[in-house]
Amino acid sequence: MIGRFAAGTPAGVVARRTLAWLFGMGGALAIFAGFVIFLGKDPVAVIMATVKGAFGSPLGISRTIGRSIPLLLLSAGLIPAFRARFWNIGLNGCMLMGAVGATGVALYVPTGSSELTGLLMFGGAVVCGAVWALIPGLLRLQFQTPEIIVSLLLNYVAQRIVDFLVFSAWKNPAGRGFPGTANFEQSLWLSRWDVTKLVLPSWLPLPDGWGPPLQVWMRGLGNSNIHTGLAVAVIGVIAIWLMMNRTIWGLRIDIAGQGARASRYLGLSTGWVIVLVSVIGGGFAGIAGWSEVAGLNHRLEAGISQELGYTAILVVALGALRPGLTAGASVIVAGLLIGGSQLQVQFSLPVAMAGVLLWAILYGVMNAQNLAERWARPGNRTSAVPAAPHPGIPGVVPVVAEKD
């Protein structure tokens, strides 16, 4: 039994990383508690209010799921890029450009068919986001330009483009001076999920007496913030999981992430990998922009991205670049963002305290995992971790090394 969890075994690696994650979370909560105590508040009450604000009521859950939709899309698009070690942090800009593409189609491309216009909005968002993400990818291929700097600067360029549109070129003349475009036609809005119309099936295995209260609770959600974009986001996460774990493309992306030397040894070109992960990340970010303008706002506004592109970096780090864990982290982070609004209402704390908690969690988890990897290697030596054959590709066993 002990041998199963030895440091070099796969079970030992999983156990070590799980313990590191838990220790990192505990350390992050301790840091956050220190800030709260310094401000003269009860840290337990503050954390409980944050959780309750996100998950303690039908309205809170509705808002949390609604906020998790763009986070699911953005973080899913980041996974291939980061696993290929292409550090694109410009998804804010891609999301904005996707929103611009969807809005331009909705307002200025008459088709006479709401279904066709809706499809064109989706396609326009994907194309605009993907093209925007290709800029740092192509510059890295041609001129070895650092993609971190280029993609970061392109975020500000995209924001200035959106500002120009909502304050000038596309500004709604009937908007009473407020920046923003005209509202979309209602037929172009994504359907909201009205769960009050759902009836629990009789075969659902619920404990005795749970059915009626649960039905009443569901009615409390009403016409919620949950819209069709959630289904698109879930499909997107599943597609990324299938690509990364069941196709040759995912294997090649992982090999590219091992470095140029490994790719050359196997005769693979990293150029097309950079283009592929750029298009995937930008396309998913564009879909996130589409989901915001078509699902919630129903028009283009200046602050449409809410800096979620940066938050998605935190999400994929907490999810260890794995689609399933990243999806769970998206919901948790969305809940902390929504629940953080309770800090100002109940405790007169700044809303930015929710951001302090999020980045404390990231810092704690990443440092705990790094220390766990170092402690597992006496003498600070690099050791190879045996990898299972790549699913769906018989005979191919990628070499994965744990690095200092």
ChimeraX attribute file (.defattr): number of C-alpha atoms within 10 A of each C-alpha:
attribute: neighborCount
match mode: 1-to-1
recipient: residues
	/A:1	5
	/A:2	6
	/A:3	10
	/A:4	11
	/A:5	15
	/A:6	15
	/A:7	17
	/A:8	16
	/A:9	14
	/A:10	16
	/A:11	14
	/A:12	17
	/A:13	18
	/A:14	13
	/A:15	15
	/A:16	20
	/A:17	19
	/A:18	14
	/A:19	16
	/A:20	22
	/A:21	22
	/A:22	16
	/A:23	17
	/A:24	22
	/A:25	20
	/A:26	15
	/A:27	18
	/A:28	22
	/A:29	20
	/A:30	17
	/A:31	16
	/A:32	22
	/A:33	19
	/A:34	14
	/A:35	16
	/A:36	18
	/A:37	11
	/A:38	11
	/A:39	11
	/A:40	10
	/A:41	16
	/A:42	13
	/A:43	19
	/A:44	12
	/A:45	12
	/A:46	19
	/A:47	21
	/A:48	13
	/A:49	20
	/A:50	22
	/A:51	19
	/A:52	17
	/A:53	25
	/A:54	29
	/A:55	21
	/A:56	14
	/A:57	14
	/A:58	18
	/A:59	17
	/A:60	19
	/A:61	24
	/A:62	20
	/A:63	23
	/A:64	26
	/A:65	24
	/A:66	25
	/A:67	23
	/A:68	27
	/A:69	26
	/A:70	30
	/A:71	30
	/A:72	30
	/A:73	31
	/A:74	35
	/A:75	32
	/A:76	33
	/A:77	28
	/A:78	30
	/A:79	28
	/A:80	30
	/A:81	26
	/A:82	21
	/A:83	21
	/A:84	22
	/A:85	17
	/A:86	24
	/A:87	19
	/A:88	24
	/A:89	26
	/A:90	27
	/A:91	35
	/A:92	32
	/A:93	32
	/A:94	37
	/A:95	40
	/A:96	34
	/A:97	33
	/A:98	36
	/A:99	34
	/A:100	28
	/A:101	24
	/A:102	32
	/A:103	28
	/A:104	17
	/A:105	20
	/A:106	24
	/A:107	17
	/A:108	8
	/A:109	12
	/A:110	11
	/A:111	13
	/A:112	8
	/A:113	10
	/A:114	16
	/A:115	12
	/A:116	13
	/A:117	20
	/A:118	20
	/A:119	14
	/A:120	18
	/A:121	27
	/A:122	23
	/A:123	20
	/A:124	26
	/A:125	33
	/A:126	30
	/A:127	23
	/A:128	25
	/A:129	35
	/A:130	29
	/A:131	19
	/A:132	27
	/A:133	32
	/A:134	23
	/A:135	16
	/A:136	28
	/A:137	29
	/A:138	17
	/A:139	14
	/A:140	17
	/A:141	16
	/A:142	9
	/A:143	8
	/A:144	11
	/A:145	14
	/A:146	16
	/A:147	22
	/A:148	14
	/A:149	14
	/A:150	18
	/A:151	25
	/A:152	18
	/A:153	15
	/A:154	21
	/A:155	22
	/A:156	14
	/A:157	13
	/A:158	20
	/A:159	19
	/A:160	14
	/A:161	15
	/A:162	25
	/A:163	20
	/A:164	15
	/A:165	19
	/A:166	21
	/A:167	17
	/A:168	14
	/A:169	11
	/A:170	19
	/A:171	20
	/A:172	18
	/A:173	13
	/A:174	9
	/A:175	12
	/A:176	7
	/A:177	10
	/A:178	13
	/A:179	20
	/A:180	22
	/A:181	25
	/A:182	19
	/A:183	19
	/A:184	17
	/A:185	13
	/A:186	11
	/A:187	12
	/A:188	20
	/A:189	21
	/A:190	20
	/A:191	17
	/A:192	16
	/A:193	17
	/A:194	16
	/A:195	17
	/A:196	16
	/A:197	12
	/A:198	11
	/A:199	10
	/A:200	13
	/A:201	8
	/A:202	8
	/A:203	6
	/A:204	8
	/A:205	9
	/A:206	11
	/A:207	7
	/A:208	7
	/A:209	8
	/A:210	10
	/A:211	17
	/A:212	11
	/A:213	10
	/A:214	13
	/A:215	16
	/A:216	11
	/A:217	15
	/A:218	18
	/A:219	16
	/A:220	16
	/A:221	21
	/A:222	17
	/A:223	17
	/A:224	19
	/A:225	21
	/A:226	26
	/A:227	22
	/A:228	17
	/A:229	24
	/A:230	21
	/A:231	11
	/A:232	17
	/A:233	24
	/A:234	15
	/A:235	13
	/A:236	19
	/A:237	24
	/A:238	16
	/A:239	14
	/A:240	21
	/A:241	19
	/A:242	14
	/A:243	16
	/A:244	23
	/A:245	18
	/A:246	15
	/A:247	15
	/A:248	16
	/A:249	15
	/A:250	21
	/A:251	20
	/A:252	20
	/A:253	25
	/A:254	23
	/A:255	23
	/A:256	24
	/A:257	21
	/A:258	18
	/A:259	13
	/A:260	14
	/A:261	12
	/A:262	14
	/A:263	18
	/A:264	12
	/A:265	8
	/A:266	11
	/A:267	9
	/A:268	16
	/A:269	13
	/A:270	20
	/A:271	14
	/A:272	13
	/A:273	24
	/A:274	24
	/A:275	20
	/A:276	19
	/A:277	27
	/A:278	28
	/A:279	23
	/A:280	24
	/A:281	31
	/A:282	34
	/A:283	30
	/A:284	31
	/A:285	40
	/A:286	39
	/A:287	33
	/A:288	34
	/A:289	34
	/A:290	33
	/A:291	31
	/A:292	25
	/A:293	23
	/A:294	30
	/A:295	22
	/A:296	18
	/A:297	14
	/A:298	22
	/A:299	25
	/A:300	30
	/A:301	23
	/A:302	19
	/A:303	12
	/A:304	19
	/A:305	22
	/A:306	11
	/A:307	14
	/A:308	22
	/A:309	26
	/A:310	18
	/A:311	21
	/A:312	27
	/A:313	23
	/A:314	21
	/A:315	30
	/A:316	26
	/A:317	20
	/A:318	22
	/A:319	19
	/A:320	16
	/A:321	20
	/A:322	20
	/A:323	26
	/A:324	15
	/A:325	15
	/A:326	25
	/A:327	24
	/A:328	15
	/A:329	24
	/A:330	30
	/A:331	22
	/A:332	20
	/A:333	25
	/A:334	26
	/A:335	25
	/A:336	23
	/A:337	26
	/A:338	24
	/A:339	26
	/A:340	26
	/A:341	20
	/A:342	22
	/A:343	20
	/A:344	13
	/A:345	11
	/A:346	11
	/A:347	14
	/A:348	10
	/A:349	18
	/A:350	14
	/A:351	16
	/A:352	14
	/A:353	17
	/A:354	23
	/A:355	16
	/A:356	14
	/A:357	23
	/A:358	22
	/A:359	15
	/A:360	19
	/A:361	24
	/A:362	20
	/A:363	18
	/A:364	24
	/A:365	25
	/A:366	18
	/A:367	16
	/A:368	21
	/A:369	20
	/A:370	15
	/A:371	13
	/A:372	18
	/A:373	20
	/A:374	17
	/A:375	13
	/A:376	18
	/A:377	15
	/A:378	9
	/A:379	8
	/A:380	12
	/A:381	12
	/A:382	15
	/A:383	15
	/A:384	12
	/A:385	14
	/A:386	14
	/A:387	12
	/A:388	12
	/A:389	13
	/A:390	18
	/A:391	16
	/A:392	11
	/A:393	13
	/A:394	8
	/A:395	9
	/A:396	13
	/A:397	14
	/A:398	16
	/A:399	15
	/A:400	16
	/A:401	13
	/A:402	12
	/A:403	12
	/A:404	12
